[in-house]
Amino acid sequence: MSIFNRQTIAAFLLGSTLVVGVGAFAVERHMGGPHAAIDASAHMDRMLKHLYVEVDATDAQKAKIEPLVKAAMADIKPMHEQLHQIHQQVMQQMSAATIDRAALETTRAQGVALADQASKRLVQLLADVGDTLTPAQRQKLADHLGQMHERHGHHG
């Protein structure tokens, strides 16, 4: 039996979609000036509305999912900012007169640890949202995300 069963793939696709959404939220806030928080909030609202339509979410489910996503975004935003700092640090290390391999490795390890922390938080969000949806809704979402994945040129 393959470890890449339908549920594993669905979880990965949902996670990828949420990562893109949360990433867009963070970038929008970081880049957007005085209206960035409003724009990021509007982006999150659009993302959630699309999710709700795809799975035919009830009002009770919507009331549970929205705070879960908002909390995850709040948790992940500082990680995004730290990742930006790590990226800047790598650029400084690479532009130095000599390459300090130990420093680069330390910075890389920090980035991997941060990515792992963000990944764990996203998996927690996936599980929380998954607990809120019915199995049929999770299947609808997995099917939709699979179609989106294919449309964007990502094949099996």
N, C-alpha and C positions, 0 to 999 in steps of 0.2 A: 504494500500500500504506500502510495506516494505521500510525502510530508506536505506536498503542495496540493492539498485537497481544496475543495470549493470554499470552505469557511476560512482557511488560511489565506487564500488569495483575496477573498472579500475583505478580510481584516486589513491586509496589506493595502488594498486599493482605497479603503475608507481612510486608513491612516495617511496615505499619500495625499489624498484629497484634503484632509484636514491640515496636513503640514503646509500644503500650498496656501490654503485659506488663512491659516494662522501666520504664515510667512508674509503673505500679502498684507495682512493686518499690521504686522510689525513694521514692514517697510513703509507702508502708507503713513503710519504715525511718525516714523523716523524722518521721512523725507518731506512731509506735507505742510509744514508751517502751522499757522494758527487754526486752520480748519481741519487739520489732520485727524484729530480725535473724532470729530463728527464724521469725516469721510470713512475712517476705519470702522466706526460703529455701523455706518450705513452698509459698508461692504459685508460685515458680519451678518447684518440683518438679511441682506440679499442671499448670502450663502445659506443661512438657516431656512429662509422661505423656500428656496429651491429644494433643500433636503426634505422639508415638510411636505411639499407637493409630491415629490418622488415616492415617498413612503406612505402618503395619505395619513399623516400624523394627526392624532386627536388633539384637542385643546389641552388636555391633561398632559399628554406627552410633550407638547411644545413648552408647557410651563416647567417641565422637568429638564428638558434638553438645553434650553437657552442659558440658564445659570451654570450648567455644567461646562458649556463651551466658553462662556465668559470667564469662568474661573480658570480654565485651562489656558486661555489667552493671557490672562493676568500672570499666570505662573511662567509661561513660556517667553513672554516679552523680555524679561531681564536676561534670559538665556540667549535670546537673539542679540541683545546689546553686547553681551559678553563674547559671543561668537564674532561680532564685528570687531571688537577689541583684539581678539586672537588673530583675526585676519590682518589687522593693521600691524600687529607684532611680527607676524611672519614676513610681511612686506618690508618692515624695517630690518629684520634679520637678513633677508635676501639682498638688500641693497647695501649691506655693510661691506667694508673693504675686504674682509675675510669671512668665510662661512663658518659659523660656529654650529657644528653638527649636533652637539649636545643640547644647545639652546633650542635649535629647531625641533629636536625630538621631544624636548620638554613641552614646547608649545603645541606640537602635534598631539601629544598625550592629553594635554588640557582640552584641546578641541574634541578629541574622541570621548573623553569623560563627559564633556558638556553635551555632546550629541547623544550619548547614552542616557543622560539625565532627561533630556527633552523627549527622547524616544519612549522612555518609561512613562513620562507624563502623558504622552499621546496615547499610549496603550491603555493607560488608566481611563482616559477620556473615552476611547473606543469601547471599553468594557462597560463603562457607566451608561453611555448612549445605547449600547447593545442591550443592556438590561432593561432599558426603557421601551425599546421596540419589541414587537412580537417577532417570532421566527419568520413569518411571512413578510413582514416589513423589512427585516434584515436581508431577506432574499431579494426583495425588490431593489433595495439599495445596492446590494452586491451586483445584481444584473445591470443596473444603471451605471454604476461605476466601471464595470467591465466594458460596457459600450463606450463610455467616455475615454477610457484607457486606450481602446482600439482606435477611436477617432483621432486621438492625438499621436498616433504612430507608434505606440508601444505594443509590440506583438509578443505573445507568449514566451 
